[in-house]
Amino acid sequence: MEGYIRFVVRHRIAVVIATLAVTVAFAYCLASLRLEIRRRSNLPDDHPYVLIQNRMSDLFGGEAVVIIGVVAVYGDIYTPEILGKIKRITDGILALPKAIDSSVFSIAAPNARAIVSVEPQLMDIHPLMDEIPTTREEVEQIRREVNDDPFFRGGLVAEDGTAAAIVADFDFGISDKDLMASIEKIIAAERGDDVMIAVAGSPALRAALSDYTALIAYLFPLAVLVIGLIHWEAFRTLQAMFLPLVTALMSVTWSLGLMAALGIPMDTWSAMTPVLILAVAAGHAVQLLKRYYEEYAEVGDNEEAVVRTVVAVGPVMLTAGAVASAGFASLTTFGVLSVRVFGMLLATGILAALLIEMTFTPACRSMLPAPRRRELARESEGRWLDNVLGGISSIVIARPAAALLGGVAVFVISLWGARELRVDNSIRYWFAPSTTVRVDDALLNEHLAGTATLRILVEGQMPGVLQDPKVLTAIDDLTSYLEAEPNLGGVTSLSNHVKRMHRAMNDGDPLFYSIPGDREVIGEYLFLYDVSSGPNGLIAFVDAEFQNTMIRALSKTDAASYSRDLIERLKTFCHDRFRGLPVEVGIAGGTLGIQTALNDVIVREKVSNMVQVSVIIFLICSFLLRSFVGGMFVLMPLIVAVAFNFGVMGWTSTWLDMATATITAMGVSIGADFALYLIFRIREEVGRGGDLTKAIEISLRTSGKAIFYVSSAVALGYMVLPLSGFSIWIRLGVLTSVIVAMSAIAALVMIPALALLVRPRFLMR
């Protein structure tokens, strides 16, 4: 290490120029970095429910469902003015390039056909609202046909007639922001005092995610300012304030530049990484500079102080950085692409920071003027933090057992709170209740069938199998089961259409609203529907060979806890009801299936990730400290911090979801740095004088001060995220700050207490 750092100092100008050149190259790549919220990047791509959803998309098209609600402010929708708005919005949606015409449903859609009895054995299949009604008689006819048909009533029109829905499915090929901008342009012309128009669905949520994610452009400079102020508090010198920030900004540039060069777009997860990389990279630089001021005060020579600093701190910085990078890299095994990219970006950012801090920082520090006497005095003068750290040192040294028991007590109490921790997911709850997407979502759920989707795929073993009365009756029983579910509505299937035609062909008798027992009759009904509405009339529900069909439903909730229970009940029902039939039932696609898949992945991979991170930290630290006891010394404060974080989540009813699942890896990876810096400093001081008590006192006063400022920079840097008003970032900002702060406190208290009680050999070497 000494030979290396003397080489860097000797060639400092070349080193600075080289690192700046690399930084400029990566900065050039940033021009191609783009923001994109991709649907499939947030999905566990190998989960059965996601595979079913993708299979349905291949068979029937569609990747994104938008629900537009038109709610009458006074009375109901049955006026020429409001029906005209519904018609124009529907026509506008159908004109959009990626809209799937056959999967656009409203009372004004071409495929929304009324089926009425004309006379016995004769029915009329016609568009419910082909033209905007102009007379009261035409309006009343629409009202009668809606109220008489379960396909419209309750699904596309509210039971009380006060609201109507336009449900549209879109293919890939258009961004969510562009899609929502096009839809907003369509409905903007129809807004007025007589109606409320709301939009919901996955594209609306993802478009809102893009808007909130873009706020990082404003939050990141604020984080830089906050961290800079912390550095000023730490050093009270301009050099020491700016040098860590320059190092950190270069690290962020390298990691984001690499991301852009690889063509990986930024999303909600990766947008948070610059703040964390900034804080961690600046933290390592703070450790270097704090030690530099100590060494310069002792030797009085700028270059020699740089050399002695890197010789002392370089090994532990490389160790801590390797541990942090490996901890973040463990997220690349997560089953969700966005989380994998998030972990990769953090890992590369930390490695970039290490490389810069072992080259640019010492080279630059050796080029800068040596600190003046006044600067040294300001940096070393006693302040409130010295009193706090002195108090911790006095308590731990006087009563190490009590200090350790305090940590154990925090752990036990936290586990008690963690019992209330709930694993759940709901994308809509990523947003605050006052946001437009949540307000619109609540309005539509209040008046209509729901805004979350459920899709069930029935695949036959041969063409024409869906014309079999036994198969179609089983599908109808499944449809009825869904209709009886309180949170579900707008349930539509092939069996609905067959029952509507069977009733109409029997003079509208409600007793015939059932599946006919004759295969040929079913085939005739489907043929007549095709003749009347065209070959695409039923394509949203069944393929051309009548082999595969899809059941659609809307739900008032997308909470994974609900969808898991529902899907398990549906599996049991389908296993019993479809036994022996030549079909397979795929449960479930849509929003509910996706949320359940995310829940399954989080439960499974959260445990796996915690074990991975713990094993990685334990093995690396044990190897470098040459002691398994040393590895446990590093892990123990981290275990307390993780338990405390879970306890806080349990006490505050914060879900363990896709967002909060990453916090443990982040907190533990950063927290391991604190433990390592303190352990290495204690061991160094023991090596100098041999007295463990004195070594702990010095280490808390020196390395402990650096740990405080580093943890403060990370915690307060992340606390800029709640200023976004974005619920998911509020939770991430607060919980990350909590686990980082607790990691620092636990390390400063538990490691010295353990050292005094156990007096391990690895510290005495």
N, C-alpha and C positions, 0 to 999 in steps of 0.2 A: 504493500500500500504506500509506503514511504517513497519507494522508487518511482511508483506510478505518479504520485502527486507532484514530486519534484520535476518530473518530465512535463507535466501539464503547466506548472508554474513557469518553467523555463521557456516553454513555447506558447505562452498565454495568448499572444496576439493571434497566432495561427489558429489556436483552439477557439477563440471567440469568433473569428471570421468564419471558421468552418461551421460552427453551430448556428450562427446567424444565417449563413447561406442555406443550410438545411431548413431553417425556420421559414425563410422566404419561399423556398420551394413548396413547403407544405401550405403556406399561406396562399400561394398561387392556386393550389388545388381547391381551396375553400370556395372559390367562385362557382364550382360545380356542385357544392353541397346543397341539397334541396330538402324541403320539409314535405313528408308524405305519410299519411296515416293509412296503412294498408290493412285491409280486412283480414286477410289470412295470416298476417304477421303476428296478430294477437291471439291466434288459435293454436291449440295443441294438435298439430297436423296429423299425428298418428292415432288419435283417439277415435274409438268406434263411432261416436256421435258426429264428430267432424267428418269422418269418412262418409257417413250416411248423408250429411248435408251436401258434401261435394258430389256424391252420386246423384242426388236429386237435382243439383244444378246442371249436371251433365245431361240428364234425361229431359228435364223440363225447362232448363234455362233459369236465369235469375240468380243474382248474388246479393241483392239488396232490396229490402221492402220498405217503402215509404207509405205512411198513413197520413192523409190530409183530412182534417175534420172541419166541417162547416156547421157551426152551432148558431141557431137562431137566438137572438137576444130577447125577442118578444114572440110569444106564440110558438109556432112550429115552422118547419121548412116548407110547408105546402103553400107557397105563394109563387107566382110567376117570376118574381124578382130573385128569390133565393134559389129556386130550381134552375133559373137561368145561370146563376153563378156556378152551381154544381156542374151544369152542362159545359160551360166554357172552361172551367178548370179541368174537367175530364178530357175535353178535346185538346187542351194545351198539353196535358201530360202525354196523351197518345202521340202527339207530334214530336216529342223529344226523341233524339236519335237512338238512345239505348233502352227505351221503354219496350217491354215485352207486351205487345198489344193484347194477346190472349190472357195475360195475367194482370190487366188493369180492370179493377172491379169498382163500379159505382152504379147508382140507379140510372146514370146517363151513359154508361159504357155500352158499346155495341154488343158485347157478349153477355150483358146482363139482360136476359130475355125472360119476359113473362110467359108463363105457360097456363093457358086458360081453356076451360072446356067450352066448346061451341054447342055441341049436342052429343048425345051418347055415341061413343066410338069415334069422336072427332075433336081434335084440339087445335088451338091456334098458338103458335110460338112466334112471338114478335118482340122487338126491342121495347123495353119498358118506357123509355123516354127518348125517342128518336129525334124529336124536335122540342124546343123550349115551349111549354104550354102557354097559351095566351088567354084562354078563357077559364072561368071557374069550373066548368064541366070537365075540361081536360085535366085540370089539377086534381079534381076529386077522383077521376078515374085512376090516376097514378096513385093516389092515397089508398084507394080500395085494393088495387093489385098488390101494393106493398104490404098492406095489413093482412092480406089473404095468403101470403107466401112466406114461409119461414126462411127462405133463401135471402130475402131482402130484410124482413123485419127482425130486428135484434142484431143483425150482422152488418148490413150496409146502412141501415136506418135505425136510430134509437127506438126502443119500444114505445116511448111517448111521442115520437115524431119530432123531437126538438133538435136533432142533429143527424147529419149524414156523413158517411165516410167515403173517401176515394182511396182505395188500396192499390198500389202500383208496385210492380216488380221490375228491377232493372238489371241488365247484364253488366259485366265488366267492360271497361273501355272508356269510362268517364270518371273523373275524380269526384269524390263526395262534395268537395267545395263547389266545383262547377255545376254538379247536379243540383245542389241545394240553391245555388244562385239562380239557375234556370227556373226551378220550382217557385222560388220567391218572386221572381219576375212575373210568373203566371198569376199567382194569387194576390199580388200587390194591387192589381187593377180591380180585384173583386172585394177588397176589404171595405167595410162601411159600418155605419151605425147600427144596421139591422142584423149583422152577423159577427161572430168571432171565428177566425180561421186559424187553425193550429196545425203544426206539422210535427210528426214524430217518426221514429224508426231508426234503424242502425245508421243509414247515411247521415241523418240529421245529427246524431250523436258524434259520429266521426268528424263531420265538418266542424262541429263545436270544439272537438278535441284539437283540431288543427288551429283554430283561432286562439285557444288558450295556450297551446304549445308555442305559438309565435311570440307570446309574451316573454319568453326567455331572453329575447333580444333586449328587453328593458330591465329584466331582473338580473342578468349577468353583470352589467356594469355596476348595479347597486351592490351585488355581492363583492365585486372588486373593491368598492369603496369601503364596505364594512370590514373586510379582511385587512385592507390597508390601515384603517384606523386602529385595529387590534395590534397590528405590527408597530404602529407609532406608540401605542401604550406599552408595548413590550420593550422597545429600544429607545424611544424618544430621539431618534436620529433619522434624517431623510434617507441616507444611504441604506440603512438597515430596513427601512420601511419599503423602499422601492425595489431593492434587489430581489427579495422573495417574490414580489408581485411579477417582476419581469420574468423570473424563472418559471413561475406558475403559468403565466400567459403563454410562454413559449411551449410549455407542456400541453396546454389545451390546443394550441395551434397544431402541434404535431399529431395529436390523437385525432382531432377532427379532420385535419388534412388527409391523414391516412384513410379515414372513413370515406371522405369524398373521392379519393383516388380509387378506392375499391368499388365505388358506385353504390354504396349503402346509404339510403336516405335517412334523414333524421326523423324520429317520431317522438311520441310523448315520453318514452323512457329515455332514449338517448339524449333528448334535449336537456335532461337534468344532469348529465354527466359533466359538462363543463364546470358547473359550480363545485362539484365534489373533487374533480381533478385539480381545480384551482386551489381549493382549500388544503388538500393533502400535499400537493407539490409545494405550496407556500409553507406548509408545516414542516416539511423536511428541511427546507431552506432556513427556517427559523432555528431548528436544532443546530444546523451548521453555524449560523451566525452567533447564536448564544454562546456556543463553545469558542468561536473565534474571539469574542471579546474577552473571555476568560484567559485564553492563551496569549492574546496580545498584551493584556495587563501584566502577564507574568514575564514574557520575553521581550516586549517592546520592539519587536521587529515584524513588519507587515508580512513579508513572504514566509518567514519562519512560523508565524502564527497560523497562516493558512495551511502550511504543511502539517503542523502538529494537530490542527483541527481535523483535517481529513483523516490523518492516521488514527485519531481517537474515535471519531464519529463515523467515518466511512464504512467500516465493517458492520456496525449496527444499523446504519442507514440502508445498506444493501440488504441486510437480513430482513429488516422491517419492511422494506419495499417489496422484496421477494414474497414475503408472507402475505402482504396486502394484495399484491398482484395475483398470487395463486388463489387467494380467497375470492377475489372478484371473478377470476377465470372459471371458478367452479360453477358460476351461473351459466356457463356455456353448455352445461349438460341439461339445462332446464328444457322442458318440452314445448316452450313458446318462443318463437323466433325473436320477438322484440326483446325478451329478457336475455336471450343468448347474445344478441347484439349489444345490449346494455352491459353485460358482463365483460364481453370482449373489449368494448371501448374503454371501460374503466381499467381493465388489466393493462392494455397498451398505453393508456394515459399515465399510469403509475410507472411503467417501465420507461416511458419517455422522460418522465420527471427525474427518475434515477440517473438516466444517462446525462441529462442536462446538468443536474446538480453535482455530478462527479466530473464534469468538464467545464461548462460555461461558468457556473457559480464560483468555484475556486479561482479560475483564471481571471474572471472579472474582478473578484474581490482583491486579488493580488495587484491588479492594474489601478484600482482606486486609491486615492490618498489614504494614508493610515489615519486611524481615528485620533482626533485631538484630545487633549486632556479633559476639556470640558465635555466632549462627547462621551468619553469613557465614564466620566462622573455621572452624567445623566443616565447612561445605560445601567450603571451598577447601583445607583442610589436606592436606598430602601424605600419601599412603598407599601401600600396596604397588602399586596400579594405576599410580600416577605413575611408579614405578620401572620397571614393565614397559613402559609406553608410551615412557618415556625410552630404554630399551634398544632397542626396535624402531626408534625415531627415529635413534639413533646408528648402528645397523647399516645401515639403509636409506640414510642420508645418506653414510656412509663407503664403502659397497659396494653401490651401486644395481644394478649388473650381476649381482652374486652373488645379491642378493635376488630379482631377476626370474628368474634361472636356477633358483632354488629353487622358484618357482611353476611354471615349465615342467617341472621334474623331477616335482613332485607330479602334474601333469597327465598326463605320460607314464606314470608308474607306475600311476596310477589307470586309464588306458585299458587297461593290461595286465590289471588285475584285472577290468575291465568285460567282457573277452572271455568270462568265465565266467558273465556275466549270463544268466539264463534267463527267458523270457517264459512264464508259466503261470498258471493259475487253478484254485482248488479252494475252494469255500465252506467245506468242512469244516475246512480248514487255517486258517481265520480264528480257530479256537478252539484253546486249548491242549490237549495230549493228555490231560490229567487231567480235563477238563470232562466233564460227563455226556453231552453230545451226541457227543463223540469216543469215550468209553468204550462207549456203546451202539452207535455206528456200527462200531467195531472188533469188538465181539462178534457183531453180525449178519453182518458180512462174513466172519468166521471160520467161522460155522456154516451160513450160508445163501447164496443166489445173489448177493446184493449189495444195496446201498442207493441207488445212483445209477440213474437211469432212461435208457433209450434208446427212442425212438419213431420208427417209419418209416411213412410214409403212402404207400399205393398208391391212386391215383385213376384210375378207369376212364373211358373216353370215352363209355360208354353203360351203361344199366341192365343187370344180369345178366351183365356181362363177367366177374365173378369166378367164375361157374360154368363158364367155359371151361377145360377140362383143361390147355391150354397155359399160360394165365395162372396158374392155381392151382399148376401144377407149378413155374413160375418163382418164385412166392411161396414155395413149399416149399423150393426150392433156396436162396433167400435166407435162409430160416429155418434151414436146416441150416448155412449158412455162419456165421451168428451163433452157433449152438450149438457150433461148433468153436472159437470164440474163447475163449481161456483165462480172460479176465477177465469174461466174460459168462455169465449163467445165467438161469433162469426165462424162457426165450424162448417166447413163445406167439403163435400166429397162427391165422387161419382154416384154414390147411392142416393144422395139428395136429388139429383137431376132425374134419375130413374123413377123415384117415388113421386116427384112432381108430375112427370108425364103419365104415370100409371093412374094417379088421381084424376088428372084432366081427361083421360080417355074413358073414365068411368063417371062422367057427369059431375065431376068435382066433389064426389062423395069422400069425406075425410076418412072413412073406413078403408079406402083404397090407397091411402098414403103409406104404401108399403112396397116391398120388393116382390114383383110377380114371380110365381113359381115356375114359369116356363122360359127356358133359355131363348127360344125363338122370339118370344114377345119382347124380352130385354133387347135382343139384337134389332128388332124392328124399331123400338123406341130410340135407340142410339142412332140408327140410320135416319129416322125422321128428324132428329135434332140436327144431325149433320146437314141434311137437305135444307133445313130452315135457316140455320145460322152459319153454314159454311164448314169446311173441314177443320177450321181452327176453333170451333165453338167450345169444344171440351178439352182442347189440348193442354189447358192449364191443370187438368186433373188426370188425364189418361193419355197414353201414347196411341199411335195410329193402329197398333196391333192388338190393343186391348189386353196387354200383358202386364203393364206396370201402371200404377196409379198413385196419386199423392193426396193425402188428407191434409187440409189446411185449417188452422185455428189461430185465434188471437187470444192473448192473455193480458190480464191487468197487472201482472207482476212478472219480473224477470229474475227474481231472487233465486239463487241456486238451491237454497234450502227447500223452497217450494217445488222447483222443477225436479230435484232429485226424488222427492217423495212421489210426485206425479208419475215420473218415468218408471219408477219401480212398480207402482200399481198398474201402469199400462203394460209393462212386461208380463206381469202375472196374468192379467186379463187376456192378452193376446196369446200367451202360451196355452191357455185353456181353450179359448174360443177358436183359434185357427189350427188346432191340432188335427192332423190328418188331411188338411186341405193343401192343394198344390201351390202354395204361395209362401213367401217369407215376408215377415213384417219387420221393417227397420225403424227402430225408435232410438233416438228422435233427432230431428234436425231443427232448424230455426233457432231463434234466440234462446229458448229454454234448453235445447240440447247443447248449444255452445256454452252457456253458463254452467251447466252441469259438468261438461267436459273440463272447463277451467277449474272448477272446484275439485274434481278428481285429481287433476294434475298438481294443483297446489298442495293438497293433502299429502299426496305421494311424494312429490319432489321436494316439498319443503323439508320433510323429515330427512330425505336423502341428502339435500343440500346442507342441512345443519351438520349431519354426520361427516360429509365430505370436508366442509370447512374446518371442523374440529380436528379431524384426522390430519389434514394438511398442516394446520398450524402446529399441532402436537409433534408431528414427525420432523418438520423443518426445524422447529425450536429445539427439540431434543437432540437432533443431529448437531446443530451449531453450538449448543451449550454442552454437548457431550454428556447429557444427563436426562433421563426420563422425568426425574423430579423437576428439572428446569422446564420441561415441556408442560408439566402440570401447573407450575407457577404462572406461566403465561395464560393457561386456559382458565384458571379459577376466577379471576376478576371478570373475564369475558362471560363465563357462565352466569355470574350474578347479574351482569348487565343485560344479557338476553332474557333472563327470568323477569327482571324488573320491567323490561319493555313489554313482554307478554302480559305482565300484571297490569300495566297502565292500559293496554289495549282491552283487557277484560273489564277493568273498572270503568272505562269510558265507553264501553260497548262498541269499540272499533273493530270492524271485521278483519280477519286475516284473509285478504283477498289477493288478487293478482298484483296489486300495487304494493301492499304492505309485506308481501312475502319476500321481497328482495332486501328488506331492511336489515334482517339478521346478518346476512352475508356482508353488507356494507358496514354495519356497526362493529362486527367481530373483526373484519379485516383491518379496519382503522384502529380499533381498540388494541389489537395485538401490537401495534407500533408503540403505544404508550408503555405496555408491560416490558417490551424488549429494551427500549431506551433506558428505562429505570433499572432493569436488571443489569444491563451492561455497565451502567454508571456505578451501581453499587459494587459490582465485581472489580471495576477499575479502582475505585477508592479503597476497597479492601486490599487490593494488590499493592497499593501505595503505603498504607499504614498498618494494615492487619486488624484494625479494630472495626468490627461490624457496626456497632452503634454509631460511631463517628462517621463511618461510610454512609450509613442511611441518612444521617442528618445532613451531610454535604449533598448527597444525591437528591434529596427532596428540595433543597434550596436551589440547586442548579438545574438538573434535569427535570425536576418537578415543575419548575417555573416554565420551562420550555413546553412541557406536556400541557400545562394549563393554557398557554397561549395557542398551541396547536389545536387542542380540543375546542377552545373558544372560537377559533377561526372556522373550523368545520361546522360547529353547531350554529353559530350566528350567521355564517355564510349560507347555510341551508335554511335558516329562518326567513330568508327573503322570499322563499317559495310561497308561504302563506299569504304574502301580499298580493298574489295573483287572484285571490278569491276563488281559485280552482280547488274544489274539495279534495281531489286526489293528491294535489301538491300540498295542500294544507296538512293532510295526514302525514305525507312523506316528510315534509319539512320538520314538523313537530316531533314525530317519532324518531327520525334519524338524529335530531339534536338530542333527544332524551337518551338514546342508547350510546351515543358518543360521549356525552357528558358523564353518564354513569360508568362507562368503561374507564374514563380518566380517573374519576373519584375512587372506583374500586381498585384500580392499579395503585394509586398513591397511598391507599390505606392498607389493602390486604397483602400486597407483596412485601412491604417492610415488616408487617406483623408476622407473616409466615416466615420470613427470613430470620427474625429474632427468635421465634419459637422453635423452628426446625434446625436452623443453622446448617443448611445443606452444603455438601462438599463442593458443588459446582460454583458456589459463590466465593468459596475460600481459595480457589485455585489462583 
